[in-house]
């Protein structure tokens, strides 16, 4: 396995990590922004009012995007195992 292959696998692993975590992070960001606007307009300063919708949005995003995330992780794992098999031969 050459250095270029290792660097490509590392780069792809980091990119996969970012893309897999993006849906729940974006959903939490949008929910937090909406709840922040609601709290600012109504002047309700309850901390749990902000946390619960963000958590629900993140879970919903994981449920919706879960199959896609799983397919991407599976694809990367298959590529990684194939690359490791080439090292042994």
N, C-alpha and C positions, 0 to 999 in steps of 0.2 A: 504494500500500500504506500503510495507516494505521499509527499507532503501536500501536494495539490488536492489529492483525494481527501485527505484528512481535513484540510481547510474548507473544502466544499461541503463535507458532511457537517462540520461544526457550524458553518454559516447557515446551512439549511436547518439545522437543529434550532439555532437561535431565531431564525425567521419563523419556524413552525411554532415556537413558544410564543412569539409575539402575536401571530395570527390566531392561535388557539385561545389566547387570553383576551383578545380584542372584543368579542361580542359581549361577555358579561361586564367588562370594564366600561364599554360604551353605554350599555343599558343602565348601569349604576350611575354613570355620569349624567345621563339625560334625566333619570328619575330624581337624582339629587338636585339638579338645576330646577326642575319643575317644583319640587317640594320647597326649595329655597325661595323661589318666587312666591309660592303660596304662603309660606311663613312670613315673608316680608310684607305682603299685602294685608294679611290678617293680623300681623303682629303676635302670632302665637309662637312662643319660643320653647317648644317641647322637643327634646332631643330624640326621643323614640319616634316621633312623627317623621323624622327624616331617615332614620336607619331602616325601619321596616319596609318602606317602599323600595329602597335601594336593594335590600336583600331579596325581595320578591322579584324585582326586575332582573337581577343577576341570575336567579334560579330559573326564571322563565327563559332568559336568553340561553342558558345552558341546555334547557329542555329542547328548545327550538333548534339550536345549532349543534347539539350533541352528536347527532349522526354524522354531520359534516366534519366535526373535530375528530371524532373517532376514525373516520375514513382517512383523514390526513395523517394521523398518528400511525395508523396501520400501514399506510403507504411508505412513510418514512422508515418504520421499523423493518419492513421488507427490504427496502433498499440498503439499510444498514447491515442486515443479516447477509444479504448477497455480497456486499463489499467485504464483510468478515470472512465469508466462505472463500473468496478469491485470495485472501491472505494465506489461508492454510494450504492452498494448492500450489 
